[in-house]
């Protein structure tokens, strides 16, 4: 090498020669103008093809872009800078929505992508951004893998990175679970209630053998920060039920797979054993009344295609990942009636989809056979349940806060609250502060109550109204979450009563609408601020037994917690 500056640097001769050879090889690499033009043309064609195909198939698809600007103008507040920021947020949201719709609903997304994904999965064993394909027909939810194999969720680097990860449309989360869990424990302790936290191991922690070349019985693995969390919670007076210990015992006893092969959740036999051990733990934490008994178990065969299999996007025909059949263990009363959660009970279970699987019909694994049912059976007494798929870090706490906001004595008979959530929430959930409302108790929220401004659902009241949308909760992209159904909360105002109590005129109301059904977005998912809608309303309590556990996009407004929501069915709308 003839470069004097490199000689002066003291670089060894062999290293100088290696660099010289590399430069010579790179120097001989040439892209002719013709090749460059062909490559650029191919790249441009790849970008344009989905749009060209969609224009030929349905040109109306692109009319959403113009409507987005109008919707954004409908929500601008007062103040010049606030108007600019609000319009910017609205346009960015509509642009992102258009991109998502192009990916999910366009002709390429609907008909071409499943064919390509089937080829990639069948020939190459490739998964997607959401699903990792294992061996022997096992599938894994990639966020679960990230939790198990990632950095400790209490490490300073992890907490700092997540705390600053927000953007214009998505606020930064509260990454540290400790303040939220300790605050919940303190709030319950002041009411004479014991909190039991139940982080539930995700599938790769337990069934990691499907990720190897053979079905190995690998030990149960937890995130590096898990034991530290347990120690700090117990030091703060919060009990922790060790689900991993129960699963390890099942493994030692020679039990077969503890989780479903093509689903994120555990098997029915696992639920029953975990519930039995949890019942013994709860009885050791608080003195309960004598059990009332009166429950029995009836096995029922259930066949379903798992949530991770659906997330692969292979279409209805996916022979490599067929439906699974399990023996769900239904809990019934002595009279043969389906188990139902108690309104006020000594033991209340807060939970996510690990509680709802085998309980919520929309998950496809049957009903009356989930964690709350088997906990009730093992305890021999009624159990209360507040559970919702997804968002286990916040949704169960928000459900409890809403119950207490409406009825401060809702926990009067309760001795133990069990808070179950998927362990992935420890590293990926939003542990935002949610304070329990108890009419002036020390932990009541600072936000003012909605008062008479919000029209709460009255028992037996039905109405048909027209109203203006003012705020809409978040709606996920189909295929981006393991759940195929979703409900969105909508705040409407300027209510005009077409049929119903006239006292509602001009007021606000919180209405739940179905935003996704079987992985298909509904018209409600496209609602935006400023839209005028016509809705048939009935109290949410009428449908809560069937729909309460479905994932919901809630409104981030503490003053609405005490409002009794409505269930709405669009009858006519100016929205798309």
Number of C-alpha atoms within 10 A of each C-alpha: 13 8 9 8 9 13 13 8 8 9 11 10 12 9 11 17 12 12 13 15 13 11 11 11 10 10 9 8 8 8 9 8 9 8 11 11 12 11 12 11 12 12 11 11 12 11 11 12 12 17 18 12 14 20 15 9 12 11 12 9 16 15 10 16 14 11 14 21 17 16 19 22 18 18 18 18 14 8 8 10 10 12 16 14 14 18 22 18 15 24 21 17 16 22 16 13 17 19 12 16 18 19 16 18 18 20 19 17 17 15 12 12 17 17 14 13 20 21 14 14 17 14 9 10 14 17 21 15 12 17 23 20 22 20 14 16 13 20 27 27 25 18 19 25 18 15 23 23 15 14 15 20 25 21 12 9 12 16 17 13 12 19 16 13 11 12 8 11 12 8 11 15 17 18 26 23 21 17 15 21 22 19 18 20 22 19 21 19 16 12 13 15 21 24 26 24 22 21 23 21 25 28 25 25 22 22 23 20 19 21 18 12 10 10 13 12 13 14 13 17 16 19 21 17 15 16 11 11 17 19 13 13 19 14 11 15 15 22 21 19 22 18 17 20 13 18 19 13 13 17 18 9 9 8 12 10 16 19 20 19 26 25 23 23 26 21 20 25 18 20 26 22 19 22 24 20 17 24 20 13 16 24 14 10 15 14 11 16 10 9 13 10 15 13 22 18 18 12 13 13 11 17 15 16 20 23 23 27 27 22 25 25 21 19 16 9 9 16 9 12 20 15 15 15 13 16 17 26 25 22 26 20 15 12 9 12 12 15 23 18 18 15 12 17 21 21 29 27 23 24 30 26 28 25 28 29 27 28 24 24 16 21 24 17 26 23 23 25 30 26 29 31 33 29 27 26 26 20 23 17 20 26 24 21 27 23 28 25 26 24 21 27 27 20 26 24 24 19 17 22 23 20 20 19 24 16 14 17 14 16 23 13 14 21 23 25 23 21 25 24 29 24 24 22 24 25 26 21 21 22 23 16 17 19 20 25 25 19 15 10 12 12 17 16 20 11 10 9 17 17 12 11 14 23 22 22 22 14 12 9 12 17 18 20 22 23 24 19 24 19 19 24 17 17 20 20 17 22 18 13 18 23 24 22 23 27 25 22 26 27 22 25 23 18 23 19 19 15 12 16 12 12 11 21 18 17 17 22 25 25 24 25 23 22 24 23 15 12 20 17 22 15 15 24 22 16 22 25 21 19 18 20 20 22 22 19 21 22 22 20 18 13 12 12 12 12 20 17 27 25 25 26 21 18 17 13 9 20 16 22 23 20 21 21 25 27 23 23 17 17 12 12 16 9 16 13
